[in-house]
Amino acid sequence: MANTPQSKKRAKQNEARFAVNKMRRSRIRTFLRTVEEAIASGDQTAAAAALKAAQPELMRGVSKGVVHKNTAARKMSRLSSRVKALA
């Protein structure tokens, strides 16, 4: 348990940051899920549009430190190749 005023403040800041990061991660996953669903339906135009919407969201996650840069790049690469394969 936090004893010093500094450690109490850090614990409070960590909780707040955790909540924000959790929301950001959830938002990213939602965008990725829409891409997955569009790919599963077989509709390439919908999948391409969903991918285009998911890209800036993933990159925003990278800039905010929620997702690692290489992880985001890998996800984008794999999704885009799957969308391209629908054609």
URVEN-V64487 format. One record per residue. N is the residue number from 1. PSI is psi as a letter, one per 20 degrees, with the letter a starting at -180 (NA if undefined). OMEGA is omega in whole degrees, 0 to 359 (999 if undefined). D_LAST is the distance of its C-alpha to the last C-alpha in Angstrom with 1 decimal. Layout:
# URVEN-V64487
n->{N & N}
psi->{PSI & PSI}
omega->{OMEGA & OMEGA}
d_last->{D_LAST & D_LAST}
This chain:
# URVEN-V64487
n->{1 & 2 & 3 & 4 & 5 & 6 & 7 & 8 & 9 & 10 & 11 & 12 & 13 & 14 & 15 & 16 & 17 & 18 & 19 & 20 & 21 & 22 & 23 & 24 & 25 & 26 & 27 & 28 & 29 & 30 & 31 & 32 & 33 & 34 & 35 & 36 & 37 & 38 & 39 & 40 & 41 & 42 & 43 & 44 & 45 & 46 & 47 & 48 & 49 & 50 & 51 & 52 & 53 & 54 & 55 & 56 & 57 & 58 & 59 & 60 & 61 & 62 & 63 & 64 & 65 & 66 & 67 & 68 & 69 & 70 & 71 & 72 & 73 & 74 & 75 & 76 & 77 & 78 & 79 & 80 & 81 & 82 & 83 & 84 & 85 & 86 & 87}
psi->{q & p & g & q & h & g & h & g & g & g & g & g & h & g & g & g & h & g & g & g & h & g & g & g & g & g & g & g & h & g & g & h & h & h & g & g & h & h & g & h & h & j & o & h & g & h & g & h & g & h & g & h & h & h & g & h & g & g & h & h & h & g & h & i & j & h & q & q & g & h & g & g & g & g & g & g & g & g & g & h & h & h & g & h & i & h & NA}
omega->{181 & 181 & 183 & 177 & 180 & 181 & 175 & 179 & 180 & 179 & 179 & 179 & 180 & 178 & 180 & 181 & 179 & 180 & 180 & 181 & 178 & 178 & 181 & 179 & 180 & 179 & 179 & 181 & 179 & 178 & 180 & 179 & 179 & 177 & 180 & 181 & 179 & 178 & 181 & 180 & 178 & 181 & 186 & 181 & 178 & 180 & 179 & 179 & 179 & 179 & 179 & 178 & 183 & 183 & 181 & 179 & 177 & 180 & 176 & 177 & 177 & 183 & 179 & 177 & 181 & 182 & 176 & 184 & 181 & 178 & 180 & 180 & 180 & 179 & 181 & 181 & 182 & 179 & 183 & 178 & 178 & 177 & 180 & 181 & 179 & 185 & 999}
d_last->{56.4 & 56.6 & 60.2 & 60.5 & 59.5 & 56.9 & 55.3 & 55.3 & 53.6 & 51.0 & 50.3 & 49.9 & 47.5 & 45.5 & 45.1 & 44.0 & 41.5 & 40.2 & 39.6 & 37.8 & 35.6 & 34.9 & 33.7 & 31.5 & 29.9 & 29.4 & 27.7 & 25.3 & 24.6 & 24.0 & 21.3 & 19.6 & 20.0 & 18.3 & 15.2 & 15.5 & 16.1 & 13.1 & 10.9 & 13.3 & 12.9 & 9.2 & 9.1 & 6.6 & 9.4 & 12.0 & 10.7 & 10.5 & 13.9 & 15.4 & 14.6 & 16.2 & 19.1 & 19.5 & 19.8 & 23.2 & 24.5 & 23.9 & 25.6 & 28.4 & 28.9 & 29.3 & 31.8 & 33.8 & 34.0 & 32.3 & 29.5 & 29.9 & 28.1 & 26.6 & 25.5 & 23.6 & 22.0 & 21.0 & 19.5 & 17.5 & 16.3 & 15.3 & 13.6 & 11.6 & 10.5 & 9.5 & 7.6 & 5.9 & 5.4 & 3.8 & 0.0}
